[in-house]
Structure formats: C-alpha cells, structure tokens
Amino acid sequence: MVAFNKFNAFVEAIAEKKIDLSADTLKVLLTNTAPTSANAVKADLTEIAAGNGYTAGGAQATQSSSAQTSGTYKLVIADVTFTATGAMAQFRYAVLYSDTAANKDLIGFWDYGSALSLISGDSFAVDFSDVNGVLTLA
C-alpha cells in the first residue's frame, strides 16, 4: 500500500475548524506534478486535464466511518475508482482534500512512484485501508 503524506496546513485546518472530517465532502484529485507538504489549498496544485473519465475536481470519497476509540481518531473512506473512457492524462499523485472548506483545504496525498497512464476501459483505484483507515489522529 502506498504511504499517506500529510499536508502541513491540514493540522491548522483541523484546529481552526476549516475541515470537518465527519461531515465535509471529501474528494480525490489526480495530478502529475509533485505536491509538497507546504501546499495548503487545491489552488496550490496542478490537476490533470478533465476528460476521458476524469472530472475536474476529482471524485468524491465516501466516508465509511469517522470516530475515535480510546483517544485515537480514525477516518475510513471507501476506495475511489477512476475509469478511463479514452486516454486519460498521466498522473502520479492522488490528493485528498475538503471540497466543502471555503478554500478547498488539502488533507494529504499518495505518491505512486511513477506516472500512470490509463487507456479506455482501464480503471485505477485509490485503495484506502478499511482496517487502518486513511489517517489517524492521536
């Protein structure tokens, strides 16, 4: 499984109630430009071109659970799948962000190691762990 990389500003966004992980609409967007931990909002990123199965802004991520146990919070979301209807733009990174937050605050990203290409009929799933969740806060 690919490692989750937190955006530094995510900590502040949680503390200042800009992001509500239990209620916000969360989305996953694709980019081929490396995000950095210093990025804070969606506008800081270069998203791949819309078309051929990719919608601008990415795809909605559905929360399965958002709860704490013994002082450790865990966010679990369902896998997000992109299916190409033609040659989709190359991407290497999947980025999770709050579409509800006023500035589309960033949460974290995954680096798949090299650019990926999808042709018509190919699917790519951003595989989130049902056991470990997307992220934990303790």
Secondary structure, 3 states (H helix, E strand, C coil): CCCEEECCHHHHHHHCCCCCCCCCCEEEEEECCCCCCCCCEHHHCCECCCECCECCCCEEECEEEEEEECCEEEEEECCEEEECCCCEEEEEEEEEEECCCCCCEEEEEEEEEEEEEECCCCEEEECCCCCCCCEEEC
